[in-house]
Amino acid sequence: MKDSLKHFILLGLLAFPLASKALDYDTKPATAAVSNAWYWGIGFDMTNFSANRNGVLAAFPALTTNTSIQSNSSNLRLFAGYEFDEFLGAQFDWSGLGSVRGTDGGVSRQLFDPDLISFSAVLNQPVSDKLKLFGKLGGTYWALRKAGAAQNDPSMNSGFCPNLGIGLDLNLYGGSERMIRLEWNYYKMDGVILNNANSLSLNALFRF
């Protein structure tokens, strides 16, 4: 993924508060306050990629059949969303800045850097004032570039795939403005290099 696209994603996330203020001003009467409909978050994401070994070896001719592929990647995760009501919402996610590594002859090297961009419908189920469960279903654009490359390498893999997820929001602060989110996601890729991926993330969520 090109650096300019990453900058666009980050700017988009930062623009969410401004968009929410404009929406409230233009569409809601002065007496009707809609609180905590918009939210954003940041977290740590551990992703396990199921790699197509033959595809990886073909993309990296310097590797041998003895290469061990470490398919776990620790990623930065950013997300933002809007809740239409108590039960239904929509969410944008980006996960990246991690690398998948390979070890050959005792030497470890970064192979490729994955980026995942998702847009999902979110179904919420409040359990109590301090706990809410949710499920996600949507689509993901994923792209790989060789580690250290400034932009996508044409020999690497990319595509669109379905994704689903489940998670919970835990209120530890006595209000809904700040919460802890634990989330699991699954991506069905079926690509030349990647078959699928599972991720588990721990996040801080903020409402405004």
N, C-alpha and C positions, 0 to 999 in steps of 0.2 A: 504494500500500500504506500502510495506516495506521501511524503511528509506534508504536502499541502492538504491532502485529504484528512490527515490526522488533525491538522490545525482547524479545518472546517468543522470536524466533529466536536472539538473542544469549544470552539466559538458557539456552536449550536447549543451545547449544554449550558454555557454561560448566558445564552439569550433566553432561556426558559423563564427566569424571573420577570424579565421585561415583558415577555409575551403574556404571562399570566396577569400582570397588572393591567395591560391594555385590554385583555379580554374581560376582566371584571368591570373595568370602567365603561366599556362600550355596551355590554350586554346585560348588566345587572342593575336593578333599581338601587337608589342610594340607601334604601332601608333593608335591602337583602344582601347580607354578607355571606359569601361562600368561603369557608376557611379550609386550609390544608388540602385543597384539591390538587395542587401541583406539588411534586416532590422531586428530589434528586438525591444521588448517593454516590459514594466512592468506597471501594473495597479491595480486598486481596482475593485473588481467584487462583485456585489450583486446578489445572486442566490436565486430564489424562487423554492423550490422543492415541487412537488405534491406527498405527501406520501400516501402509502397504510396503512391506520390506523390499520387494522387487522394484517398486516405484522409487523408493528412496535411493537404492543403489544405482538405479539408472540416472537419477538426477545428480548424483555425486560420483563421478567416475573414479575419484581418488580412493573411495571406500572399497573395502574387500568384503567377501562373504563372511568374514569373521567379525565384522563390525557389530557392536552391541548398540542398539538404539534406545536411549532413555526418552520415553514418550511423555514424561511429566513436564509441564511448563508452569511456572509461577508468573502470573500476569497481574497487571493493574486493571481494575474494572471501574467503569463509569456508567451511570444510568440516570435516566430522567423519565418521568411519567406524569399522567393525568388521570385522576379518578372521576369518572362521570357521576357515579353515585357510590353507595356503600359497598356494592358488589362487583361493579364492572369498571375496568380501566384499560389504559394502553401504555406501553412502555418501550423506550428506546435503550439499547445496551451497546456498549463497546468494550471489548476485552482485547488487550494486546500488551506489547513490550516484553513478552516472554520469549524464550527460545527452546527448541527441541535439540538435544545434543546426541552425538554419537561417539562411541569409544572404540578405537581400533589400535591394537598393539600397546595398550596402556596409555594412549594419548587421547584425551577428550577434546572435542571441538564442537562449536555451535554449527548446526546444520541449517535450520530455517526458523524464521520468526513468523508465527501465525497471528492474524488479526481476524476478529469476529465482530460483525455489526449485525444487530438483530432488531426487529420490530415485532412486538407481540401484543396480543389481547391478554388481559389479566382478569381472572375471576377471583374475587376475594370472599373469604368466609370469616367474619369476626367471631371469635370464640369468647373473649372477655375484654375488659378494658385494657388489659395488658398483653393480649395475644391475638394475632390475626393470621390465619392460614391463607395461602393463595396458590393458584395454578396458572401457568402461562402456556400459550400456544401461538407460534408465529413462524417467521421465516428469517433466515440468516444468510448474509453474504460473508464468505470466508475467503481469505487470500493468504498465500505463503510467499515469502521472499527469502532468498538466501541470506543468511546472517551477515550483517554488515553492509548489505547492498542499500544504496540510496533510494531505490524504487523497485517495483515489482520486476522480477526476472521472468522473461517469457518462457523459460523452461520449467518454472514452478507451477503449482496448481492453484486454482481458484474456482469458485462456483457459488451457487445458491442451494440451500438445503432447508428442510423443516427443522424446527427445534421445539422442545417442550421443557417445562420446568415446574418445580414445586418449591415451596419455601414457607417461611414464617417470619413475621415481624414481631419483635419483642419490645415492649415498652418498659424501659428501666428508669425513666426520668420523671414519671408522674404527669406527662403530657404527650400529645401526639406529634409535637414538632420535631423531636429527635427519637429515633428508634434504632435498634439493632436488627439487621436482616441476615438470615441464614438461608442460602438458596442453592439448589441443585439444578443443573441444566444438562440436557442431552441433545446432541447434534448428529444427524444422520447425513454423512457427507458423500460416501461412495465415489471418491475421487481417485486419481492416479496415485497420489501419495497418501492421502488420509481416507480412512473408511468411516470413522465416527469419532466422537469425543464426548467425554463426561467431565463436568466441572462442578466444583464445590466452592462456594465463596462466602466470606464473612464481610459484611458491609455496614457502614454507618449511613443512615437514611435521614434526610432533613425535609420537612414540609414547610410550605410558606403560602 
